[in-house]
Structures are given as structure tokens and as C-alpha cells.
Amino acid sequence: MIRKILQVLGLILVCALGKAQTFDLLQGDMNPYKGGAVQFYKDLNTVLIESHSEHCNNRRSEMFLAELEIEKGQAKIINKTLSDNCPTAVFVKALNEINKLKKWKKGADVQKYVSIIFYPIDYFDNFKENYTTKGLKKSAEFPGGMGEFRNRLLINLKNQNIRNADGVTAEIRFKVNQEGVLQDIIIQPEDLQDDIKNKIMKAVGQITEKWQPESFRSVPITSTYTMRVTL
């Protein structure tokens, strides 16, 4: 059924979730650390303990996002600026010790640039076996999955009978709030014809089912998504 709708409308719908790939998501040989994310965080905890590292404020939100470049078996922080705070200072010092373990991999298939999120609260006595940051955040989910949301949007767009829009590309941005309600819908580009923009807006608004909101440490949070529609 959906294939027929695509043929009739000539719609290509691409879902770009805008979620940057991080160190924890790299699979197999792509991950530049021997043993992957699990082993890295385990080694990081060991380094923090053995070096008698400073304990930060133990706030759940306290963190440092490290942008790393892996070159010649060493990890180098390449953040444009570094904040003068505890998480940053602790991670920078610990990374120097991690580098001494010589576990960063070399090779053409290895990801050269990675992002690592460091939450001080998760270490020392709080550290758990097989820990990664991946499980701390759970993405928002539409009933039936993102594919179902995409299919529902296609059907709604078909019913809007959008004319004179061949080849026109629109970007749909929206938020899913803490209650799982879709809100703050924005249609771009700004110079898109008002009639087309209004019909796309209406097609999105007709999908009224609540989402399972994104959560961080089991607490619901608002998330933002982007979808691209080529008519």
C-alpha cells in the first residue's frame, strides 16, 4: 500500500534524527579502543580510583563532552574551548593515563574522530559492570516506530492534494515534549509557498497519537527531530 502511495505522490521521505554518533555507538572494528566502549569506561574508572582523582559535585547533569582525535595510537582532545570545571579537569588528567595503556587502535577502518561523554557521578563507588553512556538516554518512540510515523505522514500528505510542488524540498522540525506530545512544528525553507507550508503543517498535525518521550536517567525530557520531504 505504501509503495503505491509513493508511486502516486512521487514523495521521498528521509528521516534525519539529528542524533550525532558517539563513541558508545561505534561497532566492532570501528571503535578505536581495544574492547570498545565497555572496556574504555572500565579502564577510565580504574584510572580514576588508582590516581585518587578528585570527586566532583555528584550532580546527575554534571558532565564533560570530549571531542577526541585518535592518531598514532593516542587520543587527543580537540575541543575548541575547555571549561574551567571539575569534570573537564578530571577527564583531561585521566585521559593522559588512559593513553599510557596503549589500547587505542590504529587502522584505516578505525573511527578517527569520536565524542565521549563523561559523567563523574557514574564512577568510583557508583560504577557498574558493562557501563556505557548509551543506556542513560532512551530516544523518543512513536507507537509502531518511526517507520509508522513516516507512513502516516505520507498518507496525510496524499490527502492534502498538494499541487505544483514537483521537486520542492521541505524540512519539518518538531519537538516531542515530556508528555509525549508533538509541538513547535516548523516548516522550512522560509520562502516556501504558504499554501504548501500550511498543508504540510496540517498533515503533521493530523498525527495526534502520543509518543513515548525521550528520557535521561529515566526522567522524561523534550527532544527535537528533523524530517525532510521532497515533493
Beta strands, then each sheet from edge to edge (+ up, - down):
strand 1: 12-16
strand 2: 64-71
strand 3: 74-77
strand 4: 113-118
strand 5: 137-138
strand 6: 169-176
strand 7: 182-188
strand 8: 214-216
strand 9: 219-221
strand 10: 223-230
sheet 1: 1+ 10- 6+ 7-
sheet 2: 3+ 2- 4+
sheet 3: 5+ 8- 9+
end
